[in-house]
């Protein structure tokens, strides 16, 4: 599971560099996120722009990261594609997570 991290707008932004978060990679995703966000303070934004598919295992892994971060650190989601957004809406997880239309600092990514 390939992830990349950067700081933007006072948040740690973690981008998923894969097209799927499913049963085949859910445990790897969860472990990588825990390792990457262990020292994070405040907001953690999960950039899902490259993810086109998520199943119940992937959703469960994201919820697990939310629980790992605890009440003092917030997990937000950004740049959900239509299929991924539909999964969050149908499971009502869109009421649990703050969902941003794009990743913090995304304009800087496009300036390159």
C-alpha positions as CSV (number, residue, x, y, z in Angstrom):
1,X,0.0,0.0,0.0
2,X,1.6,3.2,-1.2
3,X,0.9,6.4,0.7
4,X,2.5,9.8,0.6
5,X,2.4,12.6,3.2
6,X,2.8,16.3,3.3
7,X,1.9,19.3,5.4
8,X,-0.6,21.8,4.1
9,X,-2.9,24.4,5.8
10,X,-2.0,23.2,9.2
11,X,-2.9,19.6,8.5
12,X,-1.0,16.4,7.7
13,X,-2.3,15.3,4.3
14,X,-1.9,11.6,3.5
15,X,-2.5,10.7,-0.2
16,X,-3.5,7.2,-1.1
17,X,-1.4,6.4,-4.2
18,X,-3.5,3.4,-5.1
19,X,-6.7,3.0,-7.1
20,X,-8.4,0.6,-4.6
21,X,-8.8,0.2,-0.8
22,X,-10.3,-3.3,-0.6
23,X,-10.0,-6.5,1.3
24,X,-6.7,-7.3,-0.4
25,X,-5.0,-4.2,1.0
26,X,-7.1,-3.1,4.0
27,X,-4.7,-4.4,6.7
28,X,-1.7,-2.9,4.9
29,X,-3.5,0.4,4.6
30,X,-4.5,0.5,8.2
31,X,-1.0,-0.4,9.4
32,X,0.7,2.2,7.1
33,X,-1.8,4.9,8.2
34,X,-1.1,4.2,11.9
35,X,2.6,4.3,11.3
36,X,2.4,7.5,9.2
37,X,0.0,9.4,11.6
38,X,1.5,8.3,14.9
39,X,3.2,11.6,15.5
40,X,0.6,13.7,13.7
41,X,-1.1,16.5,15.8
42,X,-4.5,18.0,15.1
43,X,-6.0,17.4,11.6
44,X,-5.1,14.5,9.4
45,X,-6.6,14.7,5.9
46,X,-6.9,11.5,3.9
47,X,-6.7,12.4,0.2
48,X,-8.7,9.8,-1.8
49,X,-8.4,11.5,-5.2
50,X,-6.7,8.5,-6.8
51,X,-9.0,5.9,-5.2
52,X,-11.8,4.7,-7.5
53,X,-13.1,1.8,-5.5
54,X,-13.5,1.1,-1.8
55,X,-15.3,-2.0,-0.3
56,X,-16.5,-2.7,3.3
57,X,-13.0,-3.8,4.4
58,X,-11.5,-0.6,3.1
59,X,-14.2,1.4,4.8
60,X,-13.6,-0.5,8.0
61,X,-9.9,0.2,7.8
62,X,-10.6,4.0,7.5
63,X,-12.9,3.9,10.5
64,X,-10.1,2.0,12.4
65,X,-7.7,4.9,11.6
66,X,-10.3,7.3,12.9
67,X,-10.5,5.4,16.2
68,X,-6.7,5.1,16.4
69,X,-6.3,8.9,16.1
70,X,-8.7,9.3,19.1
71,X,-10.6,12.4,20.1
72,X,-7.7,14.8,20.1
73,X,-6.9,14.3,16.4
74,X,-9.4,14.7,13.6
75,X,-9.5,12.5,10.4
76,X,-11.0,14.3,7.4
77,X,-11.5,12.9,3.9
78,X,-10.8,14.9,0.7
79,X,-11.3,14.6,-3.0
80,X,-13.7,11.7,-3.1
81,X,-14.6,10.4,-6.6
82,X,-18.2,9.6,-7.4
83,X,-18.0,5.8,-6.6
84,X,-16.2,6.4,-3.3
85,X,-18.5,9.2,-2.3
86,X,-21.5,6.9,-2.9
87,X,-20.1,4.3,-0.5
88,X,-19.7,6.9,2.2
89,X,-23.2,8.3,1.6
90,X,-24.9,4.9,1.4
91,X,-23.3,3.8,4.7
92,X,-24.0,7.2,6.2
93,X,-20.3,7.6,7.0
94,X,-20.6,11.0,5.4
95,X,-22.2,12.0,8.7
96,X,-19.2,10.7,10.7
97,X,-16.4,12.2,8.6
98,X,-15.9,15.8,7.5
99,X,-15.6,15.5,3.7
100,X,-13.7,18.2,1.8
101,X,-14.2,18.8,-1.9
102,X,-10.4,18.9,-2.5
103,X,-7.2,18.2,-0.5
104,X,-5.7,21.1,1.4
105,X,-3.0,22.8,-0.7
106,X,-4.4,21.1,-3.8
107,X,-3.9,24.3,-5.8
108,X,-0.1,24.2,-5.0
109,X,-0.1,20.6,-6.4
110,X,-1.4,21.9,-9.7
111,X,1.1,24.8,-9.9
112,X,4.0,22.4,-10.4
